Amino acid sequence: MTDEGIPIFERGDVVYGDDPFKGEERARPWLVLSNHEGRPFHGEQYITLTLTSKSWMEGLIEIPEERWIRGGTPAKSRIVPWSVQSIDREDIDFWQDRLETALVDEAVTALTEELQ
């Protein structure tokens, strides 16, 4: 995340914000996958994956505590690789933390496999 003026979130950042399927009253953590500089909507719209505390679904990607570069989540979280969403900057309440690049790459690979 940049610290200048309006924050611009980067790949690997975990942000907390509105769930477009449940409305403003139900926010959740999101893993930022893409925010390409030079592309339309840079810093205004983010491609993300959902984080969940649920553990009963198969195919979730565990986030061990040591994979957090900074921060963490209040409850043990997992990445949902098939739950991709585009969220707008105004839907983000705050920056929560950051995950290791290798784990983000694993999530992108899992998403790609879901799409094939």
N, C-alpha and C positions, 0 to 999 in steps of 0.2 A: 504494500500500500504506500502510495506517495503521501507526504505530509504537507504538501504545498496547496494552499487554498482548499478547493474541493477535492476530497480524497479520490484517488483513482486506484481501484483494487486490482491486484495482479494475480496471475495464475498461482494456485496454491493457497490463496487467502481463503479463510472461512469467514463468511459474513452472516449476520443474523437479520432476517427480514421477513416481510409478508409472504405467506404462502398463497399464490394466485388461485389455488383450488379451494381454499378455506377462508379467504378474506383477510382484512387487516387485523382482525382480532386474534388470529392464529398465526403467529410467526414461527420460524424454524431456522436452523442453520443450513447454509448452502456452501458448497465448495466451488470456488471460481475456477473454471477450466480455461476460459479464453476471454481475452480483452485485447484484441490486436490493435496496436498503435498504427495509425494511418488508415484504418478502416472506418467506415461510417459508424457513428454512435460510440466511438472510443471513449471510455470513461462514463458513458451514460447507460449502456446496456451490457449485460454479462451473460455468457453461457455458463450454466452451473449444473451441478449434480446435487441431489438431495442428501442430507445426512439424516439418519434416524437412530433412535435408541432401541428400536425393535430388533429382535434377534431370531425370530422364528422363520424368516424367509431365507430360502437358499440363494446363493450368489452374492450376498452382501460382502463388502470388503471391510474387514476389521481395521480399526484404527488403534493400534497399540499406543500406550501413553508415550513411549519414547519416539514415536513418529511425529509428534507435535514439535515444531521448531520453537514456537512461542504459544503460550496460552493452552487451551484445551476446552472441553465442554463439561458442563456440570454432571452429565450422565455419560456412561460409555457409549460412544457413537460408532456408527458404521456408515460407509458410503453405499448408496443405492445406484449402481452403475447404469440401470435402465431408466432412471428417473431424471432425465435431462430437462432443463427449463431455462428460458431466457428471462432474466429479471432486470428491472430498471433500477437505476441508482436511487430514485426517490422511494423505492420499496425496501431499501436497505436501512435498517435502524442503526447498526454499528458493525465495525470490524471486530471479529472475535479472536482470531488467531491464524496460524499458518501451518500447513503440513509440508513434510519433506517432498521434494520433487519426485523421487522414485515412487512414492505412494500415489501421487497425482498421475504420474505416467501409467501406473498399474490401473487406475480408475479409467483413464482414457482408453487404454487397450481393452478393458472389459466393456466399455460403452461401444467401441468399434465392433467387437465381437457380437454384441447384442443386435447391432444394425445389419449384420451380414446374414 
